[in-house]
Amino acid sequence: MKKSILIVLSLCSFIATFGQSASLSYSISYKHYHGLYLKDDEANVVDLDLEWPEYLNFSSEPVLQRYLNQIVFDNNDTSYQESCRKYLSSFGNLVNGQLHSVPDDSKFCYIDVKLHVVGYSFGRYISYSLSKNVVPQDSSKMKKQNLLCYFTYDMINDKILMVRDVLNPFKIKNSENVRNELAMAILVNSESPIQNNGVERMIYDAVLSKYGMVFYYTLYSQETGVFSSRATIPFKDKLNILSKPVKKLVGCDIPKISVHGIPQNTFDGDTDMVYTEVDVLPEPNLSQPLDSYLKEGLDFPIPFIKYADKFKCGFSFVVEKDGSLSNMRSIIPCDPEVERAIIDKFALMPKWNPAKVNGKAVRCFCVFPISVRLK
């Protein structure tokens, strides 16, 4: 399904909005990190790609924070900063300069961790996918790890929901017709179409999104061998296979939220002050209009195109003194893949012209609202 994209920036042109947000009901911080660590005579290469929830409904959601720290950093703390620090320090000392000698290739270990938002429903739930791969070479002392999991966090009841909690296991286990209908619905709604001929077995995981149930499935087929993809099934099509608690969660009224304190932004990196009022605003350093740059090569997920023709999203970031962008956050939710795609476009931009105070370049906090229409 192909649609043209019209991106309308705030007030039809770029305007940086300054000041701490007074209504951070939603804040996802994008953490990208790459580092080389030395431990004795071993080298550990760490890559982190994390979409970390800072606030959901004006709450840091401590139950979710503790669970994420446990599965991502092997730590039961509720503090991202402290858990991440401990995790990275377990790999040795960070290499900041040039190596005096190249470590033995057989003593390298590669650690790759990805935590991505899959779905979000305001006031109800947020879903995640996590992949964590630790790949030690022959002489490395690190233990191999290959973790892939999907889960939904129920914000109303403060519960982590796995596939066994999302679906009705009794109904699926005891009815062959229900199992066959579900398998067919997954194939029909798959993002990568495949013929049903010769399918011997299907293994799947399921989480909740704004549009329905997201199934990550693997087929074992005589024709194609092992095949993996994803499918989104609208709630109205398969509401009968949801567990009773999840049916209630999907259809409930959003409870009123009591705001006891307004969350404040914190900034990683340079300890220099981040300005919210400046003499000269920062501006992108592009050879084309910013809206043209943002929509160039921007692809939207199929479920999003099916159910939305316009949306608003919003981002905040810091323009550093050298013009680079840091502390990227999504603060107005639309669709996780759309947010991720726009964040990636910002990350690939040339350095901006920095903000200035008294003629001197300074760090500057910006809020950037965007409206998008699909035509």
Number of C-alpha atoms within 10 A of each C-alpha: 7 10 12 9 18 15 21 18 17 15 10 11 12 17 16 17 17 17 13 16 15 9 14 19 22 20 27 22 19 20 17 14 11 11 15 18 21 17 13 9 10 20 26 26 18 18 16 17 16 19 22 18 22 22 18 21 19 19 21 18 17 15 14 20 18 18 18 23 21 15 15 21 20 14 19 14 18 19 14 18 12 13 21 17 11 14 16 17 14 12 21 16 16 16 12 9 6 7 8 6 6 8 13 13 13 13 17 22 26 17 20 17 19 18 21 20 23 21 23 22 19 14 19 21 24 24 25 20 17 19 17 19 15 19 19 20 17 12 13 19 12 19 10 14 12 10 12 11 16 23 21 26 23 21 21 13 11 13 14 17 20 17 20 13 19 22 24 17 14 11 16 17 10 10 10 11 11 15 15 12 13 16 17 13 17 24 22 17 18 21 15 12 13 14 11 14 10 12 16 11 11 15 12 16 19 25 26 30 25 24 20 20 24 26 22 20 19 16 20 16 17 11 11 13 11 13 13 14 17 19 23 24 23 17 19 9 11 14 17 14 20 22 19 14 13 19 16 11 17 20 10 12 10 13 9 8 11 9 12 8 8 14 19 11 14 8 16 10 8 10 8 11 10 17 18 15 16 17 11 16 18 25 17 18 15 12 7 9 12 18 17 13 16 17 17 11 10 13 15 18 13 15 19 16 15 10 10 13 13 15 14 16 18 19 21 24 19 24 28 25 21 14 22 16 22 20 19 23 24 26 25 20 20 20 25 21 17 17 22 16 18 18 17 14 16 17 14 9 15 13 18 18 19 24 25 19 14 9 9 11 18 23 27 26 27 23 19 19 21 19 16 17 15 15 10
